[in-house]
Amino acid sequence: MVEQEGLTAKEIDYALQKNENLGSKETSFLIPEDSQSPPEKRLNLFLRRRLMFQRSEHSKDSVFFRDGVRQIDFVLSYVEDVKKDGELKAERRREFEQNLRKTGLDLEIEDKLNSEDGKTYFVKIHAPWEVLVTYAEVLGIKMPIKLSDIPRPKYPPLSYMLGAVKLPSSVKYPTPEYFTAQFSRHRQELFLIEDEATFFPSSTRNRIVYYILSRCPFGVEEGKKKIGIERLLNSNTYLSAYPLHDGQYWKPSKTTRPNERYNLCKNWARFSYFYKEQPFHLIRNYFGEKIGIYFVFLGYYTEMLLFAALVGLACFIYGLLSMENNQTSTEICDPNIGGQMIMCPLCDEVCDYWRLNTTCLHSKFSHLFDNESTVFFALFMGIWVTLFLEFWKQRQARLEYEWDLVDFEEEQQQLQLRPEFEAMCKHKKMNPVTKEMEPHMPLCHRIPWYFVSGTTVTFGMALLLSSMVSIIIYRLSVFATFASFMESEATLQSVKSFFTPQLATALSGSCLNCIVILILNFFYEKISAWITKMEIPRTHQEYESSLTLKMFLFQFVNYYSSCFYVAFFKGKFVGYPGRYTYMFNIWRSEECGPAGCLVELTTQLTIIMIGKQIFANIHEAFQPLIFNWWRRRRARTHSEKLYSRWEQDHDLQMYGHRRLFYEYLETVIQFGFVTLFVASFPLAPLFALMNNIMGIRVDAWKLTTQYRRPVAAKAHSIGVWQDILFGMAIVSVATNAFIVSFTSDIIPRLVYFYAYSTNSTEPLSGYVNNSLSVFLIADFPNHTVPMEKKDFVTCRYRDYRYPPDHEDKYSHNMQFWHVLAAKMTFIIVMEHVVFLFKFLLAWMIPDVPKDVVEKIKREKLMTVKIIHDFELNKLKENLDVEYGNIKKNALVNESNSLEAKTSV
């Protein structure tokens, strides 16, 4: 950086002063300036250059204080504010840092002259041993007491076939297994403390420091006690607060300490490792259990998607192979059958009559997803989702054991009072459990905010539904435009066979809907967070539960409402020619094609699901990259190699408190696409699988290279998301049953096959003609009849109604009621069969595997025995000491009495 020939001593002295003030120890070897000869001046110049080079090398990647001993556990940054509230912010910082020192933390401040931009101050924080042991006991952190004698789980017999996806044992299990116990500073001899500097992992250290920071006061303003680093960050008193990464991610550390960031980047964040398992223990050790369990869940979900993707792909291939031999498509495409069927206009006045065989390609495409395998796949996914959730319970239980979370109590972290709640409360109330006075907010103070919250949520839901209605109106209004344009445009005649007005309307409507969803999603994220904050939740758990409920409700309606409309409402209430239903008495209701609405549901689902995934991946990959590039550009440098470790991390993007929440939300929404409407799109699990394989590596790359290190947090499960997944699993059984019954064409074909077919050799022959009713053109009202006169007498439409010469003309015939009864029967049978399997599987598969139960019992037994032996030995030592003291005192007394006798 400054080791350049030609720099004068004055320039180097200034650079040294800017880089860091040198102590007398470090400059004692320099020759005094008064007695310098020219050679001595050159020697001093060389020594200054050498010293500056060494110190800059040390500062580039150092995670220690200037003494090189005390580890940096946390960093705060700020810029002096020259505005009106600059003095107030400075006073807050002084008070806050003074209180931090009172708690026992060590602070070291880097002057702005030492920073790259010349404006930012950095406060480096170190937690000494006494602070760590005190708060480790307060937080109930478990630490090792003895090497475990329980063997690690063995790979299954056929695991050698999966050798390519396995990680080396040293990466998969970076540390040995230990028996652990909650740390106690009065029992330090019980724990395996080889080195106080490395006994507590860096993730535990930054968790303890953040616990102190979040509860440290910084003054009293407006009669209220102000506490917590989050308030200081929100008021821009501090710019940022973050723990440091271990080192640079592209090379190992030069010190003896392992660079866990480099190990993660090498074994986890590489895209060439997309087929490898994840190093979950490394992730947990570096980022904490809360982030670790998310990646365990995402990895497990991706593994289970593999089975669903293979079955879905097999169903799709079956549809592809049987497409040409499909009886329904054959009749529609046949010029002598489909070509002779004149269909009624699809819109009023501007739409003309059309022949059924113009939808030949559409009917073949429909068969890809609407065939016999649809029923099988719907039943399979109902069982798959049950197995997924039941085996996840087991995986989670195994994880709790491996990560020492068996006795983890939520109140240790999630049920602690939020600092914001404590600061807002003016009242106190006796806790009936602890018998201590705690901050309390009366219900009457919360009711106004609950009212605002409920009103905002209701308004948001109404806005979502109105946006869906707007999309429906768009589809209704543009269909006639597309139909008349494609009919009159000669250049489109060659593509009319596959690019029909229905398809054009469905594609444009789905794309527009996807854009509206992404826009509304952005605003609802901000609104939900604001509403939840205004409710002033008491604990972190209440805050997360409230935010999760609102966000999931918004996202559920936002993403799935259009799919529910196409699946269960479109084409169900259209009426019949001459008596169509109209929305707002203006727009005629949409009809399904001759092959049903399943293809349109598939199109809608594909565009929304894949569009969301593409947008999310591009946003997640490029947004932090561009953000960090811009910050480094503003800092006049483009490489991490040029400035200190804390500045490198400062220029990275912050991994916010709600970042993990959005990751869960994205996964759960994808789970909904995979399960709720999967009967219409068997390739959905395959697309989700490919997205997740790439998404895991993108997330890993971001966490290790583009984000500041997040504060470690504990969690023993995925929380409320598990309940949401169970709810969606139950709803998915009903939605898929209704899709097969009412959206696909399976049930009408089966009814015709068994009850109405008269051809024993080809039972489905004549089905198309049977499924279309006849309408007399003369019965059209004047305002709906096409403008051009035709010589047709009748036209056909999709429904089961009596013909015009029947006494109950245009009323539903008996076959309609037979089909409806069959649909309802199928729904009842499918739901009962799937739910029966669900309950049987849930009963047969224990939540906690037997071997894990035995290991937990073994560890508890050994822990109690170790602690008992320790206390017993300690008691013996104390008794020996006391006995020795008593014996010594007795000897002294005896000798004193003898001396007294002798003197007498």
N, C-alpha and C positions, 0 to 999 in steps of 0.2 A: 504493500500500500504506500509506504513512504521510503522504502529502501531503494533510493534512486541516486545515482552518481550526480554530483553537482549541487546537492542541497547544502545550504550553509548551516552552520551551527545554530544561528538565530532561528532559521526556518524550522529546523528539527526540534529545537526547544519549544517553539510555539505549538508544533504538531503534538509533541509529547504532552504539553499542558492541556491541549484540547482533547487528546485521547484519554488521558487519565492523570491525575496528580500523582507524582512519584513521592514515595516516602523517603525519609532520610536513609533508611536501610538500603534501599534500592540504588541510591545515588552516592553512597559513601565511597565507592571505589573510584569516582571521578576525581581528577586532579583539580585542585582549586584554580580558579581562573587567574588569580593574581600571580601565580608562580608558573604560568604556562609558557613553555617555549614552543616554536612552530611545530616540532615533531609531537610534542605533548598535546597541542591543539588538535592535530590530526588524529591522535589516539583517542582523545575525548570525543571527537566527531564520530569515530568508528564505534566507540562504546555506546554512544547515544543511539546511533542507528541500530546497533545490535539489540540494545535494550528495547527500543520501540518495536522492532520486528518481533522479538519474543513475546512482548505483551500483546501485540495485535494478533499474533498467532493464537495466544491463549484466549483472547476475548472472542475470537470468531465463533468458536463452538463450545465455549465454556458454560457449564451449568452450575458454577460455583461463585461465591463471593470473591472479592479481590484477594482474600487470604488463601484461596485455592482449597479450602477445607470445608467450609460450610456450604451445603448444597442449596441451590435456589429452588424453593418449593412453589412459589407464586410470584407473579409480577403484576404491578399496577403501573399504568402510564397516564400522564396528564400533560396538558399544555396550559401555560399561564394565560388567563383570560384578562384582557384589558378593558372589558366592558364594565358596566355598573356593578354587576354581581361578582366581579373578579375577586374582591376582597372577601366576600362571603364564602366563595368556594375555597379560597386559600385558608381561611379560618377553619372550615370544615375538614380540610385535609390535615391541617396541623392537629386538630382535636382527634381525628380518626387515627392518625399514625401514632399519636401519643398514647391513646388507649390500646392500640395493638401492642406497643412496647410494654404496657402494663400487664398484658396477658402473658408476656414472656417471649413473644416473637422477636426475632432479630430483623432489623431493617437496614438496608443499604441503598442510598439514592445515587443514581447516575445523573449527573448534570446534563442540561440540554446541549452544552457544547460537545459532549461526547456522543451525541446521537447523530445519525446520518442526516436528518433534516435540520438539525440545529435548533429545534423548537420543542422537542418532546423530552420530558423527564420520565425516568423509569425508577420505580420503587421495587427493589428486590427483597423478597421475604423468605426468611429461613425459620423453620420450626425446630428449636433445640430439643434435646432428648426429653427433658422434664415436661415440656409442653406435649410432646407426642404421647408419652406414657399416660399423662393425665387424661387427655381427650380420647385416647384409645379405650380407656376404661369407661369413660362417659358414653361413648358410642357403641360399646359392647363388641368391639372388633375381635375376631378370633385369630389367634396366632399359634404357631406350631409348638408342641410340647414334647413330641417324640416321633421318630420315624415310624410310619405305618407298616404293619405286618400284613395288611390286607392286599392281596395281589390285584393288579389292574385287570379290567375286563379283557378277556381273550377275544380275538377275532373269530367269527363263525367259521365252520369247516371249509367253506368255499371262498374264503376271503382272498386266497392267493390269486383268484381270477380278477380281483379288483386291485392288484398291486400297483397299477399305474396311477390310480387316483389317491393312493395313500401317501401321507407325508412321512418323513423320517421320524422315528420315535423321539429324537432329541428336540424336534420342532413341535410335535404333537403334545409331548409331555415335557416341557422345559424344566420343570422342577419336580423333585420327589414328592410322594404323598406323605402327609404327616397327620398324626392325631392332633387335634387342636382344642383350645379352650379359650373362653373369653379372657382378654388380657386384664391383668390386675397389677398395678404398680407395686403393691405390697407383696407380690409373689413373683418378682422378676426372675428369681433363681429357677423357677419352674420352667421357664420358656427357653427355647434354644437360641440364645442371644450370643452369636459369635462376634458380630460387629454392630455396634449401635448405629453406625451410619447407614448400614444396608439392611438392618433387621426389618424395618417397615418399608414395604415397596413404595415406589414413587407415587403410585395411584392412591395408596392409603394416606401418604403424606399430604398430597394436594387436597384430598377429601377433608382431612382434619383442618387444614388451614382455611379452606373455604367455609367450613362450619363456623370457625372463629370470625372470619370476615363478615359473614351474613348476620352475625349477632352483635357485632361491635358497635357501640353508640358513637355518634359524632356531634352530639349537642342537643339542645332543646330549643325548638323554634315554634312560635305561636302556642306555647304552653304544652306542646307534645314532644315526647322523647323521640328523636330521630335515630334509627339504627339501620345497619346493614349496608353492604357494598352495593346492592342492587339499586337502592335509592340514590346513592352517589353516582352510579353509572347513568341512571335515568336523568339526573339533573346535569350531566356532563361535567361534574366535579372531577371525575376520573374518566378517561377515554375508554379504558379497557381493563379487564382483570382476567388473568389466565395463568394456568400452570405451563411450564416449559416442556417442549418435546425433549427427548433424551439426547438427540443429536441430529446430524444431517441424515436424510433418508437414503441418499445414494451411496454412502460409504460407511463402514463400521467406525466406531470411535477409536481414537488412538490410545485412550486410557484403558485400564483393566476392566472398567465397568462395561457390561454388555449394552449395546445400543439396541434397545427393543424396537425402536422405530424402524431402524434399518432391517431388522429381522422380519418385522411385519411387512414391510414393503417388498422384501425379497421373496417371502413365502406366501403372501396373501394378496397383495395389491397388483400383482403382475397379471396382465390379461392373458398371457400364454399359459397361466395356471388355471384357466377357466374350468378345467375338468377335475381339478384337485379338490380334496376336502379342505376345510378351513381350519386354521390353527386356533381353535376356540380358547385354549388356555392362555396362549399369548395375548389374544384380544382381551380376555378378562383381566389379565395381569396389568395390561397397559392402559386400557380405557375404563375398566371397572365392570361390575356385574350387569349393570343396567343395559349398557351398550352390548356387552357380550351375549346376553340372553336374547337380544333382538336378532343378532346374526345367527345364533343357534336355531331360533325359530324360522328365520328366512331360509337357512340351509336345509332344515328338515322339510319345510313346505315345498321347496324346490325338488328335493329327492322324491317326495310323494307325488309331485306333479308328473314325474317321469312315467309312472304307471298309468295315470289318467291320460297322458299325452299319447302313449303307445296304443291304448285301447281306442281313443278318439281317432287317431290316425288310421287304425284298422277299419273303423266304421266308415271313415271318409273314403278309403280305398275300395271298400265294398260298394259304396254308392257309385264310385267312379266306374268300377268294372261292370256294374249292373245297369248303368245309365242307358245304354243302347237297347237293352232288352226289356226295358220298362214298358209294360202294357199301356199305361196311361199316356206316357209321352209318345208312344207309337201311334195311338189313336189321334192325339192332338196334331201330330205332324203329318198324318196321312191326308193327302188332298181329297180323298173320297170320304173321309169322315170329318176331320177337323176343318178341312177346306170347304165343306158344305154347310158348316154351322155358322150362321150369321148372329153375331153377338150384339146386344143392345149397347147404345152409346154410353161411354163412361163419364160424360159430363153433358150438361144441358146446351142445346142449340149448336155450339161450335164443334162438338165432337160428332163424328160420323159413325155409322155401323162398321163393324170390322169382323174379319173371319178368324176363327179360333186358331187356325194353324199359323197365324202370325206370331203366336207366343210359343212356337216350337222350342226354340233354344231356351227360353225362360222355363219351360216345363222340365227340360232335361237338367238344367242347372238346379232346379228345385229338388229334383230327385237325389242330388248329391247329399242333401241334408234331411230330406223327408222320405225315408225309406224304412224298411223293417228293422234296421239296426238302431233307429232312433229310440225305440222303446227299450231295447236292451241297454243302450248307453245311458238313458235316463235312470234305469234301475241300478246300473253299475255305479253311477256317480252318487246316487243316494247312499249306497253302501260304502263307497270310497270316502265320502266326507265323514262318515261315522268312524271308519278306521283311522283316518287322519287325526281326528280330535282325540280318540281314545289312546292311540299310540303317542300323541303329543303329551298327554298327561304322564305317561310313563317316562318319556324323554325328559320332561321337566322335573319329575321326581328324581331321576338319576343325576340330573344336573345340580339339583339342590344338595345332593349328597357330595358330589365331586367338588362343588364350590363352597362348601361349608355354610350352606344356607338353610339347613334343616330346622334349626331353632331360631332362625332370623325372624324377629318380630317387626311387623310393619311400623309400629309406633316409634321404633328407634329412629326412623327417618321420615316416613310418609305421614305419620300422625303427629309430628312435631308442629307447633304453631308456626304459621308463616310470619316472618318479620313484618310484612306489610299489615297483617291483621293485628299484631301486637301494637304497632305504631298508631293504628286508627282507633283502638279501643280506649275508652275513658273509664269504663266500669270493670270491676273485678268480681269474681264469683268463686266460691269454694268448690274445688274438685272433690267429688264424693269418694274417689278412689285414693288420690294422693293426700287429701286433706290439706291442700295448699291453695292459696289464692291465685287464680289465673285470670288473664284478660277475658272479658266477656262483652259481647255485643248483643243488646236486647233485640228481640224479634221486630219490635216496632221500628227500629232504625233500619232494618233490612228490607221491610216490606216494599218501600218505594222502589228500591233497586230490583227486587224480584218482579215488580209490576213492569218496570222498564224492560227488563230482560225478557219476560214473557211476551210483551207487546212487540219487541224487536224480532224475536224468533217467529212469532205468528206472521208479522209483516214479511219477513224473509221467506217463509214458506209460501205465502201468497204470491210473492214476486216470482219464486221459482215456478209455481204452477201456471202463473200468467205467461211466463216465458215459454213454457211448453205449449200452452194454448196458442200463443203467437206463432210458434213453429207449425202447429197443425193448420192454422189459418193460412200460413204461407203455402203449405203443401196443397191445400184446397184451391187456393187462388191461382197458383201457377200451373196446376195440372192442365187446365183448359188451354192456357197459353202454350205450354209445351206441345199439347196434342194438335192444336191448329197450326203451329209453326212447323212441326215435323211433317204434317200432312201436306202443307203447301210448299215446303222447301224441297226442290228436286234433288239437291246434293245429298240429302239425308235418306233418300229412298234405299240406298244400298246397305245402310246400317240399321234400318228399322226392324230387321228381323231379330236383333238382340238388344238394341238400344231403344227401348220402347218409352213412351211418355211416363209410364209407371216407374220404370227404372230411373229415368232422368229426374223425376220428382223425388224419389226415395234417396238417390245419391246427393242431390243438392240440399235436400232437407236434413239429411244426416250430417253432412259437412257443416252446414250452418248451425245445427244443434250442437255439434262438437265445439265450435268456436264460442258459442254462447255459454256453454258449460265451463270452459276454461276461464272466460272473463268473469262470470259470476263466482266461480270458485276463488278467484283472487280476492274479491271484495268480502266474501263470507268468512275467509280466514281472518281478516282484520276485524270484522264485526264480532265474530265469536270470541276472539281474544279480549276485545274491549268489554264486551258484556260480562264475561267471566270475571275480569278484573274488578268491575264495578260492583259485583255481588259480594266482594270481600270474603272469599272462602276462608274458613278457619285454619285448615291444614293443607299441606301439599296434596294429600290424597283427595280431599274435597275439590281442590282446584282442578286437578287433572281429570277427575270423574266428570265434573261439570263441563269442562271444555270438551272432553271426549264426546259426551252426549250431544252437545250442540253441533259440533263439527261433523260427527257421523250422520246426524239427522239431516243436516244441510246437504252433505255429499251424497247421501243415499237418494234423496229426492232429486238432486241435481243430475246425477249420472244415470239413474235407473228409471226416471219417470217416463222418458220417451220410449224406452224398451217395454215398459208395462203397457203403455198406450198401444203400441203396435201388436203386442202379444195378446192382449185381452180386450181391447176396445175397438180397434180398427176393423171395419168390415162386419162387426157384429150387430150393428143397429142402423143399417143403411136403408131398410125398407125394401121396396121392389119397384120396377119401372112404373111410372105413373103416380107412385106414392112414396117417393124418396124422402128421407129425413134431411133436414137442413140445419146447419149450425147458425144460430142467430137469424134464422129465416133468410140467409143470404147464400151461404156456401153449402153445396151438396156434400154429404158425408162421403168419405173415401170408401172405396170397395177393394176387396182383395182380388188378386188375379184368379184365373181358373184353377191354378194349382195351390191356392191358399196364400196366407200372409207369412208363411215361415221364411221364405226367401228374403222378404223385406226385413223381418226381424233379424235374420242373419246379417244382412247388409248394415242395419243400424248398429248391431252389436259389434261388428268388425270395425266399422269406422270409429266409433266412440272408444272402444277398447284399445285398438292399435294407435289411433290418433293421440290418445292420452299418454300411452307409453312412449311414443316417439317424442312428444313434447316434453315429457318429464325427463327422459334420458338426455335430451339435448340441453335442457335447462340445468340439470344437475351436473352435467359434465363441463359445460362451457361457462356457466355463470361464475363459479369460483375462480376458474382459470383466468377469465377476462378481468374479474375484480382484482385478483392478486397482481396481474400484469400491470394494471393501471396504477395501483398503489406503489409498486416498485418503480414504475416510470416517473411518478411524481417524486419519489425519493431519489431520483437521478441514478438509479442503479438497476441492473437487470439480473443480478446473480446473488444467490445467498452467500457466496464465498466472500463477499466484501464487507460484511458488517456482523454485529454481535448476535449471539443466539436469541436474546430477548427481542432484538429488533427484527430478526428474521421472522419470529413467531408473531410479532406485533403486526407485520405486514400481511399476514395470512388472514383469511376470513374467519369470523367467529362462528363456532358451532353452537347455535343458540339453544336455550333450554327446551324449546318446542321442536327442534329439528328431528329428534327421535320420534316424537309424537306424529309428525307428518310422514315419517317413514312407515310407521305402523298403519297409519290411515291409508296410505297408498297401497300397502299390501292387502289390507282388508277389503278395500274397494275392488282390487283385482280379484280377490277371492270371491267376491260377489258376482263378478262377470263369469268366473269359471264355474260357479255352482248354480246361480239363480236361473240362468238362461242357457245352460250348456246343452240342453236337448235340441236347441235350434242351431248350435254351432259346435260340433264335436272337436274342431281344431282349436278352440279357445284354450284348453290346457297346454297345447303345444306352443302357442304364441306366448302364453304366460311363462312357460318353462324357459324359452329362449330369452325372454326379457329378464327373468330373474338371474339366469346364469351370467348375463352381461351386467345386470344391476349390482350383483354382489361385488364384482371386481371394481365397478365404478365407485360404489360407496367406499370400498376399501382404499382405493386410490385417493379419493377426496379426503378421507379421515387422516391418512398418513402423510399426504403431501400438500394439500390445499387448505386445510382447516387448522386453526389452533387446536391444541390438545384440550379436549373437553374435561370438565371436572368429573372425577370418578364418582359414581353413585351405586348404591346397592339396590337390588331387586331380586325377588325369588320367583317371579313369574311374569307373564306378559300382562297381568293385571286385568282390567275391565275388558280388554280386547278379547280375552278368552270367552267371556260371556256373550260378547257380540258375535263371535264366530259360531257359538252354539246356536244362537238365535237365527243366524243366517242359514245354518245347516238345516234347521227345521223348516224355515220358510222355503228353502230351495226344493224340498220334496214336493210341496204344494205347487210351486210355480212350474216345475218341470212336468208334473202330472197334468196341469191345466194346459201347458204348451202342447203336449202330445195330444190331448183331447180336443182342444178348441182351436189351436193355431195350425197344427199339422193336418194332413189329410189321411192319417193312418186309420182312425176310427171309422169314418165314412166308407173307406175301402173295405175294411173288415166286415162291416154290416152288409155291404153289397155282396161281398164274397160268400158269406154264410146264409144270407136271408133272401137276396133278390136275384142272384145270378142264375141264369138258365143254361149256361154253357158249361158242361162238366169238364171239357178238355181245357178250356181257357176261362177259368171262373171270373177273371176281371175284365173279360171282353164285354164291351158295352157300358162300362162304368162311367165314362165321360158323358155319354148321352144321358145316362140315368141321373147324373148329378146336376144337370142343367135343366132349368124349368123354361116353359114357353110363355111368351108375352105377345099379345096382339097389338101390332103397331098402331092400329086405329084407336086404341085406348090411351095413347100418349096425350097428356095435356098439351095445349098449343104452345105454352112457353118453354117446354122441354124438348119438343120434337126437333130433330135436325133440320136445318134450313133447306138442304137439298132433298128433293123427293126421290124415293126409291120404289122399286117395284116389289119389295119384300112385303109379305103379309105378316110374318111373325119374326121375332128375334129371341135369342136365348140369354138367360142370366143365371148366375150361380145361386141356387137355393132349392129347397124342396117344397114346391107349392103346386096346387092344382092348376091344370091348363085353363085357357079362357073358355072352353066349351063345357066346363064342369059347373055344376050348380053352385059350388063353393069356390068359384074361381079366385085364384091368387091367394087362397088361404093355405096355411101349412097342411101338407098331406101327412098320412100316417108314417111314411118313411122318416120325415123330419123328427117325429117324436121317438121313433125307434133309435135313430142316430143320437138324439139328445140323451135318451136313457142309457145307451151304450157308453156315451162320453162320461156321464156321471158315475156309472158303474166302474169304469176304468179308473177314474180318479180315486174312488173309495178303495178299490182293490189295491191299486199301486201304493197309496199312502199307508194302508194297513200292512202290506207286505214289507215295505221299506222300514216303517216304524217298528215292526216286529223284529226285523233283523237288527235295527239300531239298538233296541233294548236288550236283545240277546247278546250282541257283541259287547255292549257296555257292561253287562253282567259278567260275561266270560273273561273280559280283559281287565285285570286289576289296575287301579290307578297307580299303585306303586309296585314295581316288580319284586318278586320274592327275594332275589339275591340282594336288591338294594335294602329291603327291610332288614335282612340279616346283617348286612354291613353297617347299617345305622345302629343296630343293637350292639354289635361288636365294638364300634367306636365309642358309643356312650359308656359301655362297660369298662373299656380300657381307659377312657378319660377319667371316670370316677376313681378307678384303681390308682392311676398315676397321681391324681390330686390327693387321694387318701394317703398314699405312701409318702408323698412330699410333706404333707401336714404332720404325719406321724414322725418322720425323721426330724422335721423341724422341732416338734414337741420334745423328742428325745434329746436333741442338741440343747434346747433351752433347759430341760431338766438336768442334763449333765452339767451345764454351766452353773445352774442354781445350786446343784449338789456340791460342785467344786467350790463355789463361793461359801456355802454353809460350812463345808469341811475346813476351808481355809480360815474362816472366822472362828471356828471352834479351836483350831490349833493356835490361833493368835490369842484367843482368850485363855487357853490352857497355859501357854507360855507366859502370859501376863500374870496369871495367878501364881505360877511357880516363882517368877521373879519377886512377886509381892511377899511370898512366904520366905524366900531366901533373904530378902531385905529385913524382914521381921526377925 
